[in-house]
Amino acid sequence: MTISAASVGAGSTPDVEAYLGKTAGQRLQRYLDFLRIPSISGIPEHAPDCRRAAGKLADDLRAAGLEHVEVSETGGHPIVYADWLHAGGAPTVLLYGHYDVQPVDPVDEWEAAPFEPIVRDGRVLARGASDDKSNISIALSAAEALLAARGALPVNLRLVFEGEEESSSVHLEPWLVANAGRLAADVALVADSGFFAGNVPAITVGLRGLTAVEIHVQGPFQDVHSGVFGGAIENPINALAGIIASLKGPDGRIRVPGFYDEVVALSQEERMAMAALPFDEEAMRAELDVPALVGESGWTTLERRGARPTLDVNGIWGGFSGEGTKTIIPGRAGAKITCRLVANQDPARISDLLRAHITEIAPPGVRVEVVAMGGGRPTLTPRDLPATRAFAVALEASFGRPPVFVREGGSIPVAASFEASLKLPVTVMGFMPPNGNFHAPNEWMDLANFETGIRALVAFFDEYAAHPAG
């Protein structure tokens, strides 16, 4: 590793810095070994890999000096728990991350094999390099450095790493409820976010929620001849296309009745704060290689991306899509839809509204079923939480500039779970580069972010221990 101490800021103290300086190579190797495990939670044949990733993580936590390490069964992929609880009188931090990753398709668009990480030009390229194995590895390295250099942590620390975040976290909340007695803390630190455009240090204070559904449209009992039956029966793909087209208007507004009823309006102050963020719309458009940025009328791109709800088709299927022509009316068609939700929207209610509306507008010549596929609640946290303030101080000390506060367009359902099930305030943190290709080919992590992130987390633990009430 060629990242020098001087290049990664000054968030850590000399004792910790000395340890980090002499263990850089081992730390990088451990991270790369973690990335080699294809822990794709959403694909059943990778269940053994998810279990292997959990086992490796548990071994690494033990080696780092954490205690009560456990690979806990859930009915799905296991949750890894560890703690260190010897800081008398200090606050307790519950730090969360996830070791599972997204699928890698399309594989032919990767510059290298997704689970054979390469280090090039100060970056690590691999699936999970950013989301979220970087943040887990940073947390592990920060705790290890403090325990090795000082023999103790400045705070009490509980670590919870799950293996189903990328597949709806269906077993997490029951596990949290069942283990609430040993998860007592002063704050939940959700380590699953990153920096703002331009790689500016950032703290996420708003997360959108999510609801997902599938639409299944059934026409004739099987594919039939379009010449014999065309004009006599409804085409399921045509019906599905009509349903999808009717869900949003040309102004980008979602037409499902009641969809916006619980949306918390942005205040003028919030809109001004978002407008002041260092965001270049043209740079984003050019990077994505699209003709224009579009969305709901009346809102800026940043507002639409982080503070307004959405409805998007994620996939669609039906009929014949091979080379040449096949003159059929397909027997069935389907689509996957997700809605990103904002403060006060209830995923279950939105799912019910979608089902009712789609059922009502479906044409009479097909049978339509709308299947709920899970979701998570949005969160909106105050900026003046003591842990958030401490993290802001740590980021500025380590990265050399104060962080910006942002609303993130993505969803981290566990944040709402910590609030609802454990009654914990939440601070969202992370060090992923904003253009790190999460969920896409050629995912990468900036090694300077990685190394400075370790120092920042060490600084956070010190700062929060010193000022637990802000």
N, C-alpha and C positions, 0 to 999 in steps of 0.2 A: 504494500500500500504506500502511495507516495503523498498522502495528505499530511502536511506538517501541523504541529500544534499551533503555530502562528497563523496558519490559514483557516483555522476552525474557531477562532474567537477565544474569549477568555472567561467562559462561564464556570469552569471548574476551578478548584483550589489546587495549589502546588502538589499536595500529596496525591490527590486523585489524578492530576495531569501526569505525574511521573509514572503511575501505574498504566494509564492509558497509552502513554508513549511507548512503553516497552512491550505492550501486548497487542499492538495494532494488527500484526500478521495473524495471530491466532483468532482474533475477533473477526477478521474478514473471512477466514476459512470456515469458522463456525456458521456464519451467515450464509456463505455459499453452499455449505452442506445442507442447511435448512431449505434453501431454494431448490435443491435437487429432488426433493420429495414432491411428487405430483399430487398434492392434497386437494383435489378437486371435489368439493363436498356434494355438488349437484349431480355427479355421475356415479351410479351405484358401484360400478366396477373399481372405482378408486377408494372405496371404503377402507381397504387394508392400508392404502397410502395415508389416509387421514389418521388412522390409528398409529401408523409408524411416525408421522409428524408429531402427534401428541406425545408418543414415547420419547422421541428425541428431545422435544422441548422439556419434558420432565427431567430427563437426564442432565440437560444443560442447566436447568434451574438448581438442581441439587449440587452440581459441580461449582456453581457460582456462590453457593452458601445460603440459598433460600431453604426454608424449613417447611415441614408438613406438606411436602410435595405429593400430589395425588393425581392420577389419571382417573377421573370420575365418570362412571357410566351414566348415560342419559336416555337410552333407548334409540339413540342415533350415534353421531360421532361424539367421542368423549370430550369432556371439558377438563382442562388442566388447571389445577389450583395449587398455589404455593403462598407462603407468607413469611414475614419476619416481624415480630411483635415485641421488641425489647426496648423501644424508645419511650421510657416512662414519662408521662406528662405531655408527650408530643402528639400531634394529630395523626389520624390514620387515613391513609390513601388506599382506595380500592382501584387498582389499575386494570383496565380491560383491553384486550386485543383479540384478533382472530387469526388462526393459523391456516384456515382453508382459503382456497383461491378459486378464481373463475376458470371455466373451460378455456382452451387455447385456440379454438377455431377462429378464423381460417389459418391453418398451420403454414400454408405456403406463403403467407405474408410476413412470417417471422424472418429476421436476419440470422438467427441462430436457433437451435433447438430450444423450445421454451423452458425445459427443465435441465438444461446444461448451461448454467450461467456463465457469461463472459464479462470480463472487466475491460473497459475500453474508454479512453478519454475521460477518466474520472467518473464513469458511470458503470453500474451493474445492470446487465440486461438479462431478464428472466421473468417468467410468470411468478407473481407474488413479490417481485423485487421491491416494489413500493407497497402495494395493497395486499396484505398488511404485515408481511413478514419483516419489513424494515422497522416499523414502529415497535413490534415485539422484540426484535433484536436490539434495538436502541434501549428499551426498558431493561432488558436482561443485562446489557453491558453496563448501564449506569448503576444498577444495583450491585453487580459484581465488583465494579471499580470501587464503590464506596466501602463495601465489606472487606475487600482486599487491602485497601489503603488505610482505612480507619478502624476496621473491625466492627463497625456498626453503621446503621443508617440513621439519619437525623429524624426520620419519621417512621411510624409503623406502616408496614406495607402489606397489602393483600393483592395477589395477582390472579386474575381470572382470564383464561384464554380459551375461547370456544372454537369449534370446528364446523359450524353451520351458518355463519353469518352470510355467506354468499348463496345460501339456499333457504332463506327465510327464518333461520334461528328458531325452528319450531320447538326444540327441546330446551331452549335457554331459560325462558321465563319460569316454567315449572321447576327447573333446577334452582334458580335464584330464590324462589319462594321456599322450596324445601330446605335450602341452606342459609336462609336469612340470618339465623342465629350466629353463624360464623363469618358473616359478611359485613358486620357492623363497621362503619367508617364515618369519617367526617365529610368526605367528598368522593365521588366516583370520577376517575380520570379516564376518559374514553380515548384511547390511543389509536385513532383510525381516521386521521384527516391529514391535511397538508397545507402548503403555502399558497399564497395568492399569485395572480398573474405576474410574471416577471420574477418569480421565486422570492417574493416578498414574505417575510415571516408573518404569520396570520394566526388568529384564534377564532375558531368557529363558534358563534353564539346562537346560530339558528340552523336546524336540520329539517329538511322536508321529510314527511312520512311517505308511506307507500301503500297502495292497494293494487292487487293484481288479479286479473280474471282471464279466463279463456272463453271464447265464443265457439260453440260447435253448431254448425248448420247442416242439417240432414235433408236431402232431397229424395230422389228415387233410391231404391234398395241397393243399387250399385251404379257404376258408370254406365250410361246408355248412349245409343247412337244419336248424334245431334241432328241428323237428317230425318230420322224417323220420329223423334220426339221433340225436336226443336220447335218452339212456338206453342207447345201443348203443356209443358211443365215449367216450373221455376228452376232456374240454374242456381245452385247453392253459392257458387262464387259470385255471381251477379248480386244475389241477395246479400251476401256478406259485404261486398263492396259498397252497396247502398247503405247498409247499416253503419259501416265505419265512416263513410262520407258524411252521414247525418249527425255524427257525434260532435263535430266542431263546425263553427261558422267560418266564413271567409275572413272575419276579424280575429280569428284565433280563439274566440271565446267558446268554452265547452257548453253544449246545449242540453245537457242532462238536467232536468228540473231539480232544484234544490242543491245542486253541486256546490254553489258558492255561499250557501246560507250561513255557515259557521266560520268563514274565512275572516281572520283578524286583519283589519285594514292597516296598511302602513301609515304611520304618522308622517307629517311633513318633515319633522326632524330626522326620522329614519331615512326618508327619501334623499334628503340633503347629504346625510352621512354616506349613503351608498354612492351618490353622485361624486363625492369627493375621493373615492377610492381610485388608485392608479390603474385604471383599466383602459385598454386600447381595443376598441371594437374592431377596427380594421385589421389589427394584428391577429385577433382571434379568427376573423373571417378568412384571412389569408392562410393561417396555419391549418384550418379545417378544409381549405380548398373548396368553399361553397360560394355560389354567386352572391348571396346576401344572408344576413342574420334576420330571422323572422320570428314572429310570435304574437301573443295577445296584444291587441291595439291598446294604446294608452299607457304602456309601461316600458321602461328602459330594458335593455338586455340584461343588466345585472339584477333588476327587480324581477324580471320574468324567470331568471335562472335560479334565484334563491328565495324569493318571497311570494311567488304566485304559484298556484297549482297547475298541473299539466295533465294531459291525456295523450298517450303515445301508443301506437301499434308497434310491438316488438318483433312480431313474426306472423307470417300468414302462409297457409298451405291449402292445397286442393287441386284436383285435376291432373293434367299432364304437363310436365315441364322439361321433357327431354328434347333431343334434337328432332327436327322435322315437325309434322303435323299429326295430331290424333283427334279426329272429329267426334268428340264426346260431350255430353253433359255430365259433369261429375256427380257422383252420388253424395259427396260430402265436402265440406270446406271448414276451415277454422282459422282462428287468429288469437294471438296473445296480446293483451293490453295491460299496461300499467299506468297508474296515475300517481304522480308525485303530489303530496299534500302538504299544506302549510298549517300554522298554528290553529288549533281548535277543531280541525277536521278529523272525523273519526273514520278510520279505514273500513270498519265493518259497515257503517252507515253508507259510505260512498259506494262500497261494493253492492249493497242492496239497491241503491239508487240506479246504478248501472244496470243491474239485472232487470229491474222493473222497466226502465226506459227501453232497453234493447228488446225485451219481450214485447213491449207495446208497439214498437215501430217495425217489428219483423214482418215481412210480407207473408200472405196466407199460404203460399205454396210450398213452404219448408217448415221443418221443426227446428226450433232454436233453443239451445240450452246455454246458460251462462254459469260457469263454474268458478267459484271463489278460489283463489290460489294463495291466500295469505297476504300479510302486509305488516306495517308497523306505524306507530304514531309519530307525528312530528314533535319537535322540541324547540323551545325558545328560552334561552337562559340569560339572566342578567349579567352585565359586564362587571359588576362590582362584587361578585363572589370573591372571597378571600383567595381561593385557589386560582381563580382566573387572574386576579391581580398579581399573584406570585408568579404565575407562568409568564405574564407579560414582562415582569421585571427580568426573569430568567432569559427570555428570548432576546431582550434588548442587550443584556450583558454578554450573551454568547454570540449573537449574530450582528451586533453593532448598530442596530436600528430598532425603534419601537415597532411592535407588530400592528397590523391593521385588524379590525374586527369585521368578520364577514358572516353572511348567511350562506350556507352551503346548499347547493341544489340536490346533492345526494341524500341518501337515507341511511341512518344507523339506528335501527329499531331498539337496540339495547339501551340507548340513552334514555328513551321514554320508559323502558322497563325499570331502570335504576330509579327513576323519579317515582313511578307508580308503585312498584313492588317493594322497593327497599327504602323509599322516602329519602333518597339521597340527592343533594344538589350535584349537578353535573358540569364538569369542565371538559371540553373536547379539545384534544391536542393531536399533533402529528407533524411530520417533517417531510412528507412526500412532495416532490416537485409538482407544480400545477399541471404540467404537460407530460406527465409520466406514463401516459398510455395505459392507465388502469382499465381493466376489462377488455383490452384491445391487444392486437399484436404488438410485439416489441416493447412491452412494459419495461420501465427502467427506474433506477434510483440514483440520485446524485450522491456520490460518496462524501462530498463536503457537507451536504445536509445531514448525512448519516453520522459522521463524526462530530459535527457541531451539535447535532441533536442530542448525542450522549452527554456532552458538556452542559447543554441547556437543561436536560432533565435532572442532572446532578444539582445544578444551580436552583432549579425549582424546588427540589426536596429541601435544600438548605433554606431558601427564602420562605417556604411555607412553614417550615418548623419554627423559624424566627418570628413570623407574623401570621399565626393561624387565624387571627380574627381580622386580617386585612390591615 
